[in-house]
Structures are given as structure tokens and as C-alpha cells.
Amino acid sequence: MKRAAFMAAALAAATAGAWQPAPGMKTPWGEKVTPGNAWREYPRPQMVRRNWTNLNGLWQYAITKDAPACPEKWDGEILVPFVVESPLSGVGRLLAPEETLWYKRTFDAATKNGERLLLHIEQADFRAMVYVNGREVGVPHEGGQMPFSYDITDFAKNGMNELVVSVWDPTQEFIGSSGKQAAKPSGCFYTRSSGIGGTVWLETVPATHIAGYRVTPDVDAGTVRFEFDVAGGGFSRPEVDVTVEGRTVSTKDGVAVVKMQPGFKLWSPEAPALYDFTAKCGADSVSGYFGMRKTEVKKDANGVLRIFFNNKPRFLLGTLDQGWWPDGFLTPPSDEAMAFDIAMLKKMGYDMMRKHIKVEPRRYYYLCDKMGVIVMQDMPSGSGNRQQRYGFYRRELKEMIDHLYNSPSIVSWIPYNESWGQPGEFLTHATLVWTQRYDPSRIIDGPSGWNDYEGGLVNRRGVSKHKPAGVEEAADLVDRHDYARTPGMFEVNDRRASFLGEFGGVGCRVAGHLWNPKKAWGYGGTGGDTDWTFVQKKFITLMERVADLAENGLAGSVYTQTTDVENEINGLITYDRKVVKFDAAALAAVHAKVRAAAERGTVPHDTVAIFPRLDPNPKAWAWTTTEPGYGWAEPSFSDAGWARAPGGFGSATMKNDHRHAKCATEWNTSAIWLRRHFAFNADMAKILSVKVEMFHDEDAEVYLNGKLVLSAPGYNTNWTSFRIPLDKFAAAVKKGDNVLAVKVTQKIGGQYIDLGLSVDTAK
């Protein structure tokens, strides 16, 4: 049977089969999946050849226990490329660590002399063994994240061939990266994904062919560098001809540098310009693309380290994107499904996503490149002994960087998420330094939250530890995870840009589930707001706080999270993608305010202190813990009977937990009221911003001449800058003497209050 007729017959047979998805929640795209349309697109957009065959569709499967031999009896049909646990596989069955999952199908081969037949598997978790016509091909592949390939030319024959793949997956019981998979899902850990989870395909190539390439743009020089890896022995020194915009350059020792035409376009989320190229080596020809963009961390005009994108400061606004699907689990149901998530984030005003401890299919990054969204890429974490798995982890990290290097949308690597799989100080430092050296074209965020040995906050007492002079520093960002109601940031420093790698997580369950968001977030009753209104207000309040941080030097933020996932109901979109919980226009509007605030912070300015934090003046503050009555914040109110004290009011518990919480006066009641006078004679026309630097535990209200100008619910654990809107400040302040009044309410745990006031004026 000729190839075309064979493929048509196979497709018709698959479509006519009795396959049905297993029970479970479906997305709109998952509802349309059939054996005939499952992942038919070319899987490798960065290096395209025409001569390929898609092997997705119905395969036979069997699950054996403690039996390494190929089974004689098969259990039924499974839809590749969906993992066995997922509804779209048609099986929907958990694979135990002591079990082996087997796949079988046939394929047609018709190679000619001088050609090689390659088998590609985009993803299989964890250990995959491949057999063609009963013979094992190569050595087993271990790792659940990246594609792998075998040259099966010497195992296949012209005509029909049998292909068998066996997969063993211990999930959390071995050395491999598992990300958020769990044997017992709960909280932020989800149902495991075992077996083949990516497209399986055949490719016919010349004996001497391009095996891969690395493309590195240099925006400042206006050049792009190509480095090619050529397989086969057809030439003594195989070189490659690269054609970009009609101009051809030949490699020397595998390297070619192409000078871009004057006025070349830069890649950005607003204008994701991509350049196509072709590369030829002998009889082999591939096509690909690249983008011209640049990312670095350097100081702005005020000496604050920020992220610079294409030589301009840019605040990165993104979400924590898990990439999980209720019908395909780690495998998205389709191209259209992936594009929906990306497009919706852009509609909401995001320009970035943090791809959270998961490596997506190659087509996902192609869509990010094409649609214009910045990606901060996590290395998937693993469990098990951190010392024993360290070497395997480093190999997987290198594989991931090599695999995704050519994607212009990826601007940052994140080797460690919090302490998940993170070894001690020495090995963590070694990983970060190696990553910086291996790919200096991208910024390194590490670790994202938790155990930071490079100079970040290392424990709840706020003790910072810096590398000694002369020791090579690692990472470009110091990353804080903060799920308090008032997110904060690490202080601006000369070592690394301050980044908010996770925050938010506002819960919102929908689609028929009964819930009370106010109760879930510690607010009693239902009040006058609907659940939707309440949650959206919470989100906007959080982002307004992020705007304050952005103006004060925060380089970017990551909201948790894009969608709900299983038990985690804190997404902007429901797990099945059928309900967008928030108004996209409202989110885009508040995100525009965040970017505007970040831009204000880069304008050259002088900071003038009106009064300092921890003011040592023994009469700096008038204070009382007795309800003062109506009008207590007004300038005309008499506080003659109040006590006087320098700055710093708190409990003994705070002094023990936070060494930087200086307590000049002990405060241990349910509330405290403070007042002080200050002189103001500045020119409002020159003021860029007004800031309150405050350490509060818990809810704080700040009044200026009797008008509420700042509300800070919740608590923080160090001094944090809060911006008083200029219109509010201008409406309340007056020339000469002014009164600033503060009320702090204590609810639970420690208690503390101190603040200073300053203004930024344009130079």
C-alpha cells in the first residue's frame, strides 16, 4: 500500500473506532478532540522539514505489574498524545509506581539509500524504552519534560513495521523532575501524568543533516549568531548556508553571524516581530525563525536596579501559569486551547507569564513568540534525596535550556521554585552561577522565593546574608513570595533587582459550586457586594498596592494564578476555561496604572524626608490606646492629654520575631491612635510622588488633616513604601503646619507600627 493510501486508511479507521474519552471535566476544545484530529500540527516550529509522519491517534495499550516483558494480551486502545490518567486518553486510570505502561501500533516506512528515519517522542514520563520490530532501539530515555529521538533506520524495514513503547513512572519516588505531580493530590499538588504526553512522529532526513541550532540575537550590534550541530558523515567538514531576508551567509566551523538590515524590528509583546530563515547543509534543508530582543538588569536614572527590555526599563506583569488542563492534564487539548490562555492574559493587560515548574510543548512557545507574551521559565522540581538527584537535575536543567534556547519570548530562567528540590547553599550557588554563564543572554531569577543564599531574606527574622567580597554573585533577581493581603518587596539594593515572584491567590469558585469568598478570606457575612464584585475589588486593591511597589523599585510581579487547577480555586479563569471570572477591561485598566507607576519611578528625582521612620525625637508622636472619640484625626482636635514618645510601637513578641522592629514604646492593646505635626512648604507642581514608609501589624489607616489618604489592611514584616495618591495628598495638605494621624487595629499575632513620610521631586 502506498504511503498516502495507508495514512488515509489509518486515519479513517481511527476516526471510526469505538474510542470515547474517560469521564471527567472537559474544556471546550477537549470536547472536540477525536482520534482523527488529536495534535495534527507539526510539532517543531523552530526547525521545520516537510518529510514527516504524525503517529498520534489510537494505539493499543496494556498495563503490567512487575513484568518487564512485552505483554501478549492488550487491554484496549489509548489516544496518544494524552497521558493514561487523563480523560482524553480514553483510559483515565492511575499508573502505580510498580506498574509498566505499554503502547503498540504499526507504521509504514519507505526510506531510500542515503536517508535516515528518525523517531521523535515529544514527551514521555518517566523512563521510556522503544522497540521496533521486536528489537530495542538505543538506550532507555529518562526524564519527563523534554523531547527525545532515535535513529531507527537500521531497525525498520520498507513496508509495515511494529512500534512498541514501554514507560515506567515512579512520579515522586525517584530522581526525575515531577513538578506538581503527586501520588496523593492535595492543595497545590495535582494528579500525576504518566506515559506518552506529547506528539510521536517520524521524520526522514538525509544521512548528513542539521541536528539542531542555537540562534543568539545581538540588538546593540544589529547581528544574529547561528551555531549549527550537524549529524552524519557525508562531508569531512559539513558547513551550513543560512538565508535571512534574501541574504545568504555560510558558516565557518558551524558558526555564522548575519548582519541585520538597518531599521530591523525588535520583538516585543506589543509588536512580536519574527524573522524567518532557511538553513541548508548538503541535501538537507530546514526553516525556522528568530526574534531580535534584549533583556538585562541594570540601574535606572535614579540608581535603582530594574529589568531593561530592548534597552528600556520595563515592569514585567504576569501570572503564575501552571499549564494544567482538566481533560489532558499536562498535555493541552489543542493549539486553539493554548492560544486561548495566551490571548486572554494579553486581553487582561498582562505582558508576561511565569511558566510554573512545567515545560510546555514546543508549539506553546511558538504561540508565545507569535502572539507576543514574555515567558519566565521555571525548571520543574523533583523530590527525593537532593544530594543524590543533583547531577540528574543539572542534566535536565541543561536539556531544558538547550531545548528552549531559541524562543525569543523566554527572557528568564528560574532554576529553583522556593525550596522544592533545592539543595544547600553550595550546590544552589553552583547551579545559579552555571546558568548565568551558560546563557548570559537571559536574566536569572533564583531562587524564586524561600531559601535565598545570595543576599535575600533567608528567614522570618529578616536576617540577610551576603556573599563575601570577591565571591562571584549569582542571579539577577531577588524574588519574594508574599500571600499577605498587602504584598511587599525586598528592599532596593545594589546587587539584584527586587521581584515579586508570587502573590495574590484570591479564591473564587464558580460553575455551580457554593462558596462565600468573604468567609474564605476572613471576612464575615455577605455585605452589600456580590461575590464577583467583592473578589474583583480584592484583586484591584492588590494591584494598586503593586503599583506602589513598582514606583519604589519593584521590577516585576507574578499574580497567582491564570486558572483554577483541581483543588486550587484561585485562578482568573475556571479550570475548564468556560468562565472568565473577572472583567478583562477592569484588569487591563489597573495594570496600566501599575506600568504608569513604574515609569514614574524611573524619572530622575530627589527624595526629601518630611519626617523619618523610627523618629528619635522623644515627643515625635502623641499616642493613646483609649478610643479618642469623634474628630480625633482633625487638626483642631486636642491631644494634650495623650502620651508622647519616639517612633516604634509594638509588642515584645515583635521584638523577638523581627530584630529590625525597634520598639521604643510597648503596645499590647487591640488598637492604637497616633498623631504628629509636620511642616510642608514644597511646590506641589514639582512633586512626583508622596510616600509613607510603614511597618504595620495589622490594619492601618493614615489621615492627613482629617482626610483618609491611605488604607493598608493586613500586615507586613518590614518597612514598606506606600504611595499616597497625589490628588488625595494635594486635596488634604496645606502650606505650613499639618497633622498626620494613624490608627492601627490589632487582630492576631504580633503587633507593631512605625512610619516615615517623604516626597519625590523632579530634578
C-alpha positions in Angstrom: 0.0 0.0 0.0 1.4 3.4 -0.9 2.1 5.9 1.9 -0.8 8.3 1.1 -3.3 5.4 0.9 -2.0 3.9 4.1 -2.3 7.1 6.0 -5.8 7.8 4.7 -6.9 4.3 5.7 -5.3 4.5 9.2 -7.0 7.9 9.8 -10.4 6.6 8.7 -10.0 3.5 10.9 -9.0 5.7 13.9 -11.9 8.0 13.4 -14.4 5.2 13.1 -13.2 3.4 16.2 -15.1 3.0 19.4 -12.9 5.3 21.4 -14.5 7.5 23.9 -13.0 10.0 26.4 -12.9 8.8 30.0 -15.2 10.6 32.5 -14.0 13.9 33.7 -14.3 17.7 33.3 -13.7 18.9 29.7 -12.7 22.2 28.2 -14.5 23.5 25.0 -11.5 22.2 23.0 -11.3 18.9 24.7 -15.0 18.3 23.9 -14.0 18.4 20.2 -11.0 16.0 20.4 -11.2 12.8 18.3 -8.6 10.2 17.4 -8.5 11.8 13.9 -7.7 15.4 15.0 -5.6 15.0 18.1 -2.5 17.2 17.8 -2.1 17.0 14.0 0.2 20.1 13.7 3.9 20.0 13.0 5.4 19.7 16.5 8.8 21.5 16.0 8.1 25.1 14.6 11.7 26.2 15.2 13.2 23.6 12.8 10.7 22.6 10.1 11.1 19.9 7.5 8.4 18.7 5.1 9.0 15.0 5.1 7.3 13.8 8.3 4.6 11.5 9.5 2.3 12.0 12.5 1.8 8.9 14.7 -0.7 10.4 17.1 -4.0 8.6 17.3 -5.2 5.3 18.7 -2.6 2.9 19.9 -3.1 -0.4 21.8 -2.1 -0.3 25.4 -1.5 -2.6 28.3 -0.6 -2.2 32.0 1.6 -4.9 33.6 2.8 -5.3 37.1 6.4 -6.4 37.8 6.6 -7.8 34.3 9.3 -6.3 32.1 8.4 -8.3 29.0 6.1 -7.1 26.3 2.5 -8.3 27.1 0.8 -10.9 24.9 -2.6 -9.5 25.7 -3.6 -5.8 25.3 -6.1 -4.0 27.5 -7.6 -1.8 24.8 -7.0 1.5 23.0 -5.4 4.7 24.2 -5.3 8.1 22.4 -1.8 9.4 22.0 -0.6 12.0 22.9 -2.7 12.1 26.1 -1.3 10.5 29.4 -3.0 7.4 30.7 -4.6 9.2 33.7 -6.3 11.9 31.6 -9.9 11.8 30.3 -8.7 12.4 26.8 -6.6 9.3 26.7 -9.8 7.3 26.8 -8.4 5.3 29.8 -8.4 7.6 32.8 -6.6 5.2 35.1 -3.8 6.0 37.6 -0.5 4.2 36.9 1.2 2.9 40.1 5.0 3.0 40.6 5.2 -0.8 40.4 3.4 -0.9 37.0 4.6 -0.5 33.4 2.5 1.1 30.7 2.9 -0.4 27.2 2.0 1.1 23.8 1.8 -0.6 20.4 1.0 0.4 16.8 2.2 -0.1 13.3 3.8 2.4 10.9 4.7 2.3 7.2 8.3 3.1 6.2 9.8 3.7 2.8 13.4 5.1 3.1 15.8 5.4 0.2 19.6 4.9 0.1 21.3 7.9 1.8 18.3 8.6 4.0 17.8 8.1 7.8 14.5 7.5 9.6 14.1 9.3 12.9 11.5 8.6 15.6 10.6 11.6 17.8 8.7 11.5 21.0 7.9 14.9 22.3 7.3 13.9 25.9 7.1 10.7 27.9 7.2 10.4 31.7 9.5 8.9 33.0 11.6 6.0 31.6 10.8 5.2 28.0 12.1 2.1 26.1 11.4 1.9 22.4 11.2 -1.3 20.3 10.9 -1.6 16.5 10.0 -5.0 15.1 10.8 -6.6 18.5 14.3 -5.1 18.9 15.1 -2.4 21.5 16.3 0.9 19.9 19.1 2.7 21.7 19.2 3.1 25.5 16.2 4.0 27.6 15.3 7.6 27.9 14.8 9.0 31.4 13.1 12.3 32.1 9.6 13.6 31.9 9.9 17.0 30.4 11.9 17.2 27.1 11.6 15.6 23.6 13.9 12.7 22.6 14.7 10.9 19.4 16.0 7.7 18.0 17.5 6.8 14.6 15.5 3.7 13.7 16.8 3.3 10.2 18.6 0.0 10.9 15.6 -1.4 12.8 12.8 -0.6 10.3 12.1 -2.2 7.0 10.3 -0.9 3.9 6.6 -1.5 4.4 4.8 -2.2 7.7 6.6 -2.1 11.0 5.7 -2.7 14.6 6.4 0.0 17.2 6.2 -0.7 20.9 7.0 1.8 23.7 7.1 0.9 27.4 7.0 3.6 30.1 7.7 3.3 33.8 6.8 6.3 36.0 7.6 6.4 39.7 6.3 10.0 39.9 7.7 11.3 43.3 9.7 8.2 44.2 12.8 8.7 42.1 15.4 11.3 40.9 13.5 12.8 38.0 11.7 16.2 37.8 7.9 15.8 38.5 6.8 19.4 39.1 3.4 19.5 40.7 2.5 15.8 40.1 1.7 13.9 43.3 0.8 10.3 44.1 -1.8 11.8 46.5 -3.0 15.1 45.1 -3.9 17.8 47.6 -3.6 21.6 47.8 -1.2 22.8 45.1 -0.2 19.3 44.1 -2.2 17.6 41.3 -2.9 14.3 39.7 0.1 12.6 38.2 0.7 12.2 34.4 2.3 9.0 33.2 3.3 7.7 29.9 3.4 9.4 26.5 2.2 13.0 26.8 3.4 14.5 23.5 3.3 14.0 19.8 5.0 10.9 18.4 6.3 11.4 14.8 8.6 10.1 12.1 11.0 12.2 10.1 13.0 11.2 7.0 16.3 13.1 6.7 19.5 12.9 4.6 22.4 10.9 6.1 24.1 14.3 6.7 21.6 16.6 8.2 21.1 19.5 10.6 20.6 18.1 14.1 20.0 21.4 15.8 21.0 25.0 16.1 21.3 27.9 18.5 20.4 31.4 17.5 21.5 34.4 19.6 20.4 38.0 18.7 22.6 41.0 19.5 20.3 44.0 19.4 23.1 46.6 20.0 25.4 45.2 17.3 22.4 44.5 14.9 23.5 40.9 14.3 22.3 37.4 14.9 24.6 34.5 15.5 23.8 31.0 14.3 25.6 27.9 15.7 24.7 24.6 14.0 25.0 21.0 15.0 25.3 18.7 12.0 24.9 14.9 12.2 26.2 12.3 9.8 29.4 11.8 7.9 28.6 12.8 4.4 31.1 15.6 4.4 34.5 15.9 6.1 33.6 19.4 7.4 29.9 20.0 6.8 29.0 23.7 6.7 25.6 25.3 6.5 24.2 28.1 4.3 21.9 30.4 6.2 19.5 32.7 4.4 17.9 35.7 6.1 15.8 38.3 4.3 17.2 37.2 0.9 20.9 37.3 2.0 22.9 34.1 2.4 25.9 33.6 4.8 27.9 30.4 5.1 29.1 29.0 8.4 32.7 28.6 9.4 33.2 25.8 11.9 29.5 25.7 12.3 29.0 29.4 13.1 27.6 32.2 11.0 26.9 35.8 12.0 24.3 37.6 10.0 24.2 41.4 9.9 20.6 42.7 10.0 19.3 45.3 7.6 19.2 48.9 9.0 15.9 49.6 10.8 15.3 46.0 11.8 12.3 45.4 14.0 12.6 44.4 17.7 10.5 41.6 19.2 8.2 42.8 22.0 4.7 41.9 23.4 3.3 45.0 21.6 4.9 44.1 18.3 6.2 40.5 18.2 8.3 40.8 15.1 9.8 37.5 13.9 12.3 36.9 11.1 12.2 33.7 9.1 15.3 31.9 7.9 16.3 28.8 6.0 19.4 26.7 6.5 20.8 24.2 4.0 23.5 21.5 4.5 24.0 19.3 1.5 20.7 17.8 0.6 19.1 18.8 3.9 17.1 22.0 4.3 15.2 23.3 7.4 13.3 26.5 8.1 13.0 28.4 11.3 12.6 31.9 12.9 14.1 34.2 15.4 13.3 37.5 17.2 15.6 40.4 17.9 15.3 41.3 21.6 17.4 42.1 24.6 16.9 41.6 28.3 19.1 42.7 31.2 19.1 44.1 34.7 20.8 47.5 35.2 20.3 50.7 37.1 17.8 53.3 36.0 18.4 57.1 36.2 17.9 57.0 40.0 20.4 54.2 40.5 17.7 51.5 41.1 18.2 48.1 39.6 15.3 47.3 37.2 14.6 45.0 34.3 15.5 46.6 30.9 13.9 45.2 27.8 15.3 46.3 24.5 17.3 48.9 26.4 14.3 50.5 28.1 13.1 49.8 31.7 10.1 47.5 31.7 7.9 46.3 34.6 7.0 42.7 33.9 3.4 42.0 34.8 2.5 38.3 34.7 0.6 35.4 36.2 1.8 32.1 37.6 0.8 29.8 34.8 0.5 26.1 35.8 -0.4 24.9 32.3 -2.7 22.2 33.6 -5.9 21.0 31.9 -8.8 19.0 33.3 -9.1 16.8 30.2 -5.4 16.4 29.1 -3.6 17.2 32.4 -0.1 18.3 31.4 -1.0 17.9 27.7 -3.2 20.8 26.4 -6.1 19.6 24.3 -5.1 21.6 21.2 -3.4 24.6 19.7 -6.6 26.6 20.0 -6.8 25.8 23.7 -3.2 27.1 24.3 -3.9 30.2 22.2 -7.0 31.0 24.3 -5.0 31.2 27.5 -2.3 33.4 26.0 -4.8 35.7 24.3 -6.9 36.1 27.5 -3.8 37.1 29.5 -3.0 39.7 27.0 -6.6 41.0 27.0 -6.3 41.4 30.8 -3.3 43.6 30.3 -0.5 41.1 31.2 2.7 41.0 29.1 4.3 38.0 30.9 3.7 34.6 32.4 5.8 32.6 34.7 5.6 29.1 33.3 5.4 27.3 36.6 7.6 24.2 37.1 6.4 22.7 33.8 7.9 22.6 30.3 5.2 23.1 27.6 5.0 21.5 24.1 7.2 23.3 21.6 4.1 24.7 19.9 3.2 26.5 23.0 6.4 28.6 22.9 5.8 29.2 19.2 2.4 30.7 20.1 4.1 32.9 22.8 6.7 34.0 20.2 4.0 34.7 17.6 1.3 36.3 19.8 3.8 38.3 21.9 4.0 37.3 25.6 7.1 37.2 27.7 7.9 33.9 29.4 9.8 33.4 32.6 10.6 29.7 32.6 10.8 27.5 35.7 12.8 24.4 35.9 10.4 21.6 37.0 11.3 20.5 40.5 11.6 17.0 41.9 11.5 15.2 45.2 13.8 12.6 46.7 17.2 13.0 48.1 18.5 16.4 47.0 22.1 15.3 47.0 21.5 12.1 45.1 19.4 13.6 42.4 21.5 16.8 41.9 23.5 15.5 39.0 20.4 14.3 37.2 18.7 17.6 37.9 21.6 19.6 36.4 21.5 17.5 33.3 17.7 18.1 33.0 18.3 21.8 33.5 20.8 21.9 30.7 18.4 19.9 28.4 15.7 22.4 29.1 17.8 25.5 28.3 19.1 23.8 25.1 15.6 22.8 24.2 14.0 26.3 24.6 17.0 28.5 23.9 15.8 29.7 20.5 12.5 31.0 21.7 12.6 34.9 21.8 9.6 35.0 24.3 11.7 33.4 27.0 13.7 36.1 28.8 14.4 34.4 32.2 15.4 31.0 33.7 14.2 30.1 37.2 16.3 27.1 38.3 14.6 26.7 41.7 11.0 27.3 42.8 11.2 28.1 46.5 13.0 25.2 48.3 11.4 22.5 46.1 14.2 20.1 45.3 16.7 22.8 46.3 20.0 21.6 47.8 22.1 23.5 50.3 23.9 26.8 49.8 27.0 25.5 47.9 25.0 23.5 45.3 22.4 26.2 44.9 25.1 28.8 44.2 26.8 26.4 41.8 23.6 26.0 39.8 22.9 29.7 39.6 26.4 30.6 38.6 26.4 27.9 35.9 23.1 29.0 34.5 24.3 32.6 34.2 27.4 31.5 32.4 25.7 29.1 30.1 23.1 31.6 28.9 24.2 35.2 29.5 21.5 36.4 27.1 18.8 36.0 29.7 18.2 37.1 33.3 18.4 34.5 36.1 15.8 34.5 38.9 17.0 32.4 41.7 15.8 31.1 43.8 12.2 32.2 43.4 11.2 32.6 47.0 12.3 30.9 50.1 15.9 29.8 50.7 18.0 32.6 49.1 21.7 32.3 49.9 22.7 35.1 47.6 21.8 38.1 49.8 18.0 37.9 50.1 15.8 37.4 53.1 16.6 34.0 54.5 14.3 33.7 57.5 11.3 35.3 59.1 13.5 37.4 61.4 14.7 39.3 58.4 18.4 38.3 58.7 20.2 39.0 55.4 23.3 37.1 54.4 25.5 38.4 51.6 28.3 36.7 49.7 31.7 37.9 50.9 33.7 40.3 48.7 35.4 38.6 45.8 32.9 35.7 45.6 31.1 35.5 42.2 27.5 36.6 42.6 24.7 34.5 41.1 21.2 35.5 39.8 19.9 38.9 38.7 16.7 39.0 40.7 15.9 38.7 44.4 12.5 37.1 44.5 9.9 37.3 47.2 6.7 35.3 47.5 4.1 37.1 49.5 0.5 36.0 50.0 -0.3 38.6 52.7 -3.2 40.9 52.0 -0.7 43.6 51.5 2.1 42.3 49.2 5.6 43.7 49.8 9.0 43.6 48.3 12.7 43.1 49.2 14.4 46.5 49.7 16.1 48.1 46.7 19.7 47.1 46.7 22.9 47.2 44.6 23.1 43.5 44.0 19.9 42.3 42.4 16.6 43.8 41.2 13.7 43.2 43.6 11.0 40.9 42.2 7.6 39.7 43.5 7.6 36.1 42.1 4.2 35.1 43.6 1.4 36.9 45.3 -2.4 37.2 45.4 -4.2 33.9 45.1 -7.6 35.4 45.6 -10.0 32.4 45.7 -13.2 32.4 43.6 -15.0 29.2 43.0 -17.8 29.2 40.3 -19.7 27.0 37.9 -22.3 25.8 40.4 -20.2 25.5 43.5 -21.5 27.2 46.6 -19.0 29.3 48.4 -18.5 32.6 50.3 -15.3 34.4 49.3 -15.6 36.8 52.3 -15.7 34.0 54.7 -12.9 32.2 52.9 -10.7 35.3 53.1 -11.6 36.1 56.7 -14.4 38.5 56.2 -17.7 37.6 57.9 -21.1 38.0 56.3 -22.0 38.8 52.7 -22.5 42.6 53.0 -23.9 44.5 50.1 -21.4 43.3 47.4 -22.0 40.3 45.2 -19.3 37.6 45.4 -18.0 38.7 42.0 -17.8 42.3 42.9 -16.0 41.5 46.2 -13.3 39.3 44.6 -12.6 41.8 41.8 -12.3 44.6 44.3 -9.8 42.5 46.2 -7.8 41.9 43.1 -7.8 45.6 42.1 -6.7 46.5 45.7 -3.8 44.1 45.4 -2.7 45.6 42.1 -3.0 49.1 43.4 -0.6 48.1 46.1 1.7 46.6 43.5 1.7 49.9 41.7 3.1 51.5 44.9 5.9 48.9 44.9 6.6 49.4 41.2 7.1 53.1 41.7 9.5 52.3 44.6 11.7 50.0 42.6 9.9 46.6 42.2 11.0 45.2 38.8 8.0 42.9 38.2 5.2 40.8 39.7 3.6 37.4 39.2 -0.1 37.0 40.3 -1.3 33.6 41.4 -2.7 32.4 39.0 -4.0 32.1 35.4 -6.6 29.3 36.0 -8.0 27.1 38.7 -6.4 23.7 39.0 -8.1 20.8 40.7 -8.3 21.8 44.4 -6.7 25.2 43.9 -9.5 27.6 43.2 -7.6 30.9 42.8 -7.5 31.4 39.1 -8.6 34.3 36.9 -10.3 31.7 34.8 -12.1 28.4 35.8 -10.3 25.1 35.3 -12.4 24.2 32.3 -11.8 27.7 30.7 -15.6 28.2 30.4 -15.8 31.2 32.8 -13.5 34.2 32.9 -14.1 35.3 36.5 -13.1 39.0 36.2 -13.8 41.8 33.8 -10.8 41.8 31.5 -11.1 45.5 30.8 -11.0 46.3 34.5 -7.9 44.2 35.0 -6.2 45.9 32.0 -7.0 49.3 33.4 -5.4 48.6 36.8 -2.4 47.0 35.1 -2.0 50.2 33.1 -1.8 52.1 36.4 0.9 49.7 37.6 3.0 50.4 34.5 2.5 54.1 34.8 3.7 54.0 38.4 6.8 52.0 37.4 7.5 54.6 34.8 7.2 57.4 37.3 9.7 55.7 39.5 12.3 55.8 36.7 12.1 59.6 36.3 15.1 61.3 37.8 14.2 62.7 41.2 15.3 63.7 44.6 13.8 62.2 47.8 13.1 64.6 50.6 12.2 63.3 54.0 9.4 65.2 55.8 9.9 63.1 58.9 11.9 59.8 59.3 10.8 56.3 60.3 11.8 55.5 63.8 11.9 59.2 64.6 14.2 59.5 67.7 12.5 62.7 68.9 11.1 61.9 72.3 8.0 63.9 71.5 7.7 62.8 67.9 4.3 61.1 68.3 1.3 61.7 70.5 -0.4 58.4 71.2 -3.2 56.7 73.1 -4.8 53.2 73.3 -8.1 54.6 74.5 -10.8 55.4 72.0 -10.3 59.1 71.4 -13.7 60.0 70.1 -15.1 61.8 67.1 -12.7 64.1 65.1 -9.5 62.6 66.6 -7.7 63.0 63.2 -8.7 66.6 62.7 -6.0 69.4 63.1 -8.3 71.1 65.6 -8.6 68.0 67.9 -6.7 68.4 71.2 -4.3 65.6 72.0 -2.9 67.4 75.0 -3.8 64.5 77.3 -2.1 61.9 75.1 1.3 60.4 75.9 4.4 61.4 73.8 7.1 59.0 72.5 9.7 58.5 69.7 8.9 56.2 66.8 8.4 52.4 67.2 5.3 51.0 69.0 4.9 47.2 69.4 4.8 44.1 71.5 7.6 42.1 73.0 6.7 39.3 70.5 7.6 41.6 67.6 10.9 42.5 69.2 11.7 38.8 69.4 10.5 37.9 65.9 11.9 40.9 64.0 15.2 42.4 65.0 14.6 45.4 62.9 11.3 46.2 64.7 12.6 48.8 67.2 10.0 49.2 70.0 10.5 52.5 71.8 7.1 52.0 73.4 5.4 48.8 74.2 1.9 48.4 72.7 -0.2 45.4 73.5 -3.8 46.5 73.3 -6.4 45.9 70.5 -5.8 49.4 68.9 -3.6 52.4 69.0 -4.1 56.0 67.8 -1.1 58.2 66.8 -0.8 61.9 65.8 2.0 64.2 64.9 2.6 67.7 63.3 4.8 68.4 60.4 5.6 71.5 58.2 5.1 71.5 54.5 6.2 74.2 52.1 7.2 72.3 48.9 5.9 73.2 45.4 3.2 70.6 44.5 3.9 71.1 40.8 7.4 69.6 41.2 6.3 66.6 43.3 6.2 63.3 41.5 5.0 61.1 44.4 4.3 61.1 48.1 5.4 58.0 50.1 4.7 56.6 53.5 7.3 54.1 54.6 5.5 52.0 57.1 5.9 48.8 59.1 2.4 47.9 60.3 0.8 44.9 62.0 -2.1 44.9 61.4 -4.7 47.1 59.6 -3.5 50.7 59.4 -5.4 53.9 58.4 -3.5 57.1 57.7 -5.2 60.5 57.8 -3.9 63.9 56.7 -5.6 66.9 58.3 -8.6 64.7 59.0 -8.9 63.1 55.5 -8.2 59.4 54.9 -5.3 59.2 52.4 -4.1 55.7 52.9 -5.6 52.3 54.0 -3.3 49.3 54.5 -5.2 46.2 55.5 -3.4 43.1 56.8 0.2 43.4 57.8 3.8 43.4 56.6 7.1 42.2 58.2 9.3 45.2 57.4 9.1 48.8 56.3 7.4 49.1 53.0 6.7 52.1 50.9 3.1 53.1 50.3 2.2 55.7 47.8 -0.4 58.4 48.7 -2.2 59.4 45.5 -1.1 62.9 44.5 -4.7 64.1 44.2 -5.5 62.9 47.7 -2.4 64.5 49.1 -3.0 67.8 47.3 -6.6 68.0 48.5 -5.6 67.4 52.1 -2.2 69.1 52.6 -1.8 72.8 53.3 1.1 75.2 53.4 2.7 75.4 56.9 1.6 73.2 59.7 -0.2 69.8 59.0 -1.4 66.9 61.2 -0.8 63.3 60.2 -2.9 60.7 62.2 -2.7 57.0 62.2 -5.0 54.2 63.6 -3.8 50.6 63.8 -6.0 47.7 64.7 -4.6 44.5 66.3 -6.3 41.2 65.4 -4.0 38.2 65.8 -0.3 37.5 66.4 2.3 40.2 66.7 1.6 44.0 66.6 3.7 46.9 65.5 3.5 50.4 63.9 6.1 52.9 62.7 6.2 55.1 59.7 8.0 57.9 57.9 6.9 60.4 55.3 8.8 61.6 52.2 8.2 63.2 48.8 10.0 62.7 45.5 10.6 65.8 43.5 11.7 66.0 39.9 15.3 67.1 39.3 
